[in-house]
């Protein structure tokens, strides 16, 4: 957005200081907007396009702003009334989805988690991030999400072997979680791949979910990115396919899980 606005300003032959003066802003505001360091409002865009004589650009710019607002959801805002409400929102969205693709590097995906694993994880999250500690109802909803595995929907998981080791949760919790993975692997709507540590693969920059072919979700410490642009979704789909091709399935994936159980 910042780069596009810079192009519009330059096409109009205006310097940053000149545009700031026309709009009644401090001259540094132009640089902040063009470098994505300040939040834009509808009024900002209207002023920008008005003084750059680019009113025809305004509808597309406003649509882009709405898209950005949908893409970036602050976790603190989502969790303000408790994590259970957020889990309910996830469940409602997942009920409308048929095909899921999930790539994880350090965690077992939520719908595959046991009650003990989810509880240990959510207790840590509540303490670290200061979210309301409504752990029990949140876990109940996560277990309800787990029932989607048996609902006729299609789930393709690729989990890095590193996520099967204890550390995020205690060893005894990880043991029961691994045993559950062996059970879930047999479900008809589940395809579970393990990416062995010894296999060379593209650098894992983040974990992500692809829901149908309509959205990608990436969770950071402070936000959830909801990516809906087809070109960007295609990038994540390509990366997922790469990891899926490097992963092992069936008996080979069970061998990896049994190996991790023996280590425990």
N, C-alpha and C positions, 0 to 999 in steps of 0.2 A: 504494500500500500504506500509506504514512504517513497519508494523508488518511482512509483507511478505518479505521485503528486509532484515529485521533483521534475519529472518529464513535462508535466502540464505547466509548471511554473516557467521552466526554461523555454518551452515552446511559445509562451506568452511574452518572452523577452524581459522578464522581471528578475531582479536580484532578490535574494532572501530578505535583505533589509527593506527593499522597496515594498515587497508584498506584506511584510510585517507592519510597516507604517500604514499601508492602505487598510489593513484588517484591524488596526488598533492593538496589535500584539507587541510584546517585547521581542526584539530581533532574534533572540536565542530560541524562541518557540518554533521558528521555521526549521531550524536544524534538528530540534528534538522530534518534530513530526516526521521529517524526511528520513531520520535514522531509527524510527520506530520506538522512541523512548518516551512518548507521551500518548495518552489515550485520546482518540479522536471522537468528537461528537458530530451529530448531524449539522449543527450550526457551524462548526469548523469547516466542514466540507462545502457547505453552501457559500461561505465567505471566500474560501479558496477558489472555487469555480467561478464565482461572481467576478472577482478581481482579475482572474486569469482569462476571462471571457470564454469559459469552457463549461457553460451550463449543460451542454449536451452530455458531458461526462458524468454528471451528478447521479443519475439513476444507477449506473453500474457501480460507482463508488459506494453508494449507500448499500447496495446489495452485497458488496464485498465486506463492508463493515459488519453487516448482520451475520455473514458467514463466519467471520473471525470470532464474533461473540459466541456463536454456537460451538465453535471448535474448541475454545479455551474455557474450561469450567474450573473455577477454583475449588480445590478440595475442602478448604476451610469453610467456604460457603455451603457446599453440599453436606458437610458433616455437622453444621452448626446445631441442627436439631437432633443429632445422633446418627450413627452409622447405619442403624437399622433402616431408617428412611431411605438412605442411599441404596442399600441392598434391595429394598422393595422396588425402587426405580429400575435397578438393573434387571430384576426378575421380570418386570412388566415388559421391558424392552426385549429380553431374550425370548419371551413367549411368542413374540411376533417374528422371530428370526428362525430360519430353517437350517442354515449351514453356518458352522462356526469353524474358524481356523485360529489356533492359538500357538504362539511361540513363547516359551518361557526359559529364562536362564538361571534363576535363583529360587523360584517358588513353584509349588504345585498349583496348577490353575484352580481357581475358586470352585468350579463345579465338580472337580475331582477330589476336593479336600475332605478328609474325615473331620468329625466334630472336634476331636482333640487337636488336630493340626490347626483348624480354623480358630479355635479358642486361643491357643498359644500365640498365634500370629496377631489376632485382633487385640489381645491384651497388650502386647508390645506396641502396636500401632497407637492405641489409645494413650499409653504412657508417653511415647516419644513425641507424638504430634499434638497432644492435649485435646483430643476429641472426646466428646461425652462417652463415658464408659458404659454404654448400653450393650455390652458384649453378648450376653445370653440371647436377647431377641435378634441381634445381628447374626449370630451363629445359626439360629433357627431358620432364618431366611436364606442363609447360604446353603443349608442342608436342603431347603425346598428347591433352590436353584439346582442342586445336584440331581434332583429327580428328573430334570430335563434330559438327562442321559438316557432315560428309559421311555422317552416320549415320542420316538420316531424321528427326532431331529438328528442331524449329522454333525459329528464332532471329529475334527482332525487335530490332534495335539502333537506338537514336537517339543519335547522337554530335554534340555541339556542335562547330561549326566551329573553335572555339578549340583543341580537342584535336588538330587536324590540323596545327598549327604546331609547329616545332621549339622546344626550350626544355627540356622534360622529357628529351628525348634529342637527340643531335647531328643536324645537318641531313641528313647522308648516311644515317643510320639512319632518319630520318623519311621520306626520299624512297622508300626500298625498302618501308617500311611502307605508304605511300600507294598504291604500285603494287600491293601485295598486296590492299589493300582493293578495288581495281578488279576483281581476279580473284575474290575471295570473294563479291562482290556478285552474281556470276552463278550461284552455287550455288542449287539449288532450295529448300533449306530455310532460306535466309537472306533476310531483308528488312532492308536497310540504309538508314536515313534519316539525313540530315545536317541539323542545325538551323543555318541560316545566321546569322552574327553580326548581320546587318541586320534580321532578323525579330524583332518584338516578342514576348516570351514571359514566362511566369510566372517569377519569380526562381528560380534554380537553387540550392537550399539544399544539395544533396548528390547524389552518384552512388548508384545502387542497382540491384539485380537483383531481378526477380520470377521465381520458379521455379514453374512451373505456376500454380495460384492458391493455393498452400499456404504460401509463405514469401517474405519480403522480406529481403534482406541489404544492410546499409549498413556500409561500412568506414570507421572513423575512424583517427587516428594511433595510438590505443592499444587499440582494441577493434573487434570485429565484432558488430553488432547483428543478431540473427536474430528477425524479427518474424513471429509466427504467428497473431495474433488477426485474425479475418476483417474486423472493422471497420477496423483499421489497414491491412491489406493493400488494402482497397478504396480508401483514401485514396491510396496509392501508385499503384494502377492508374488512378485518375482523373487524377493528375498525369502519369503516363506517356502516357495518351491525349492529353492536352493537348499535350505536346511532340511526340508522333507526328503530330498534325494540323498542327503548325507546320513540321515537317520536310519536306525535299524528297527524292524518290526517283527511281530509274531514271536517265534521261539527265540530269535536273536535278542529282541528287546527284553523278553523275560529272563534271558541269561544275564543281561546287565543288571536287572533289578535283583535277581538272586545273588549276584556278586556283591551288590551293595548291602543286601541283608546279611551276607556272611561277614562282611566287614564290621557291621554293627554288632 
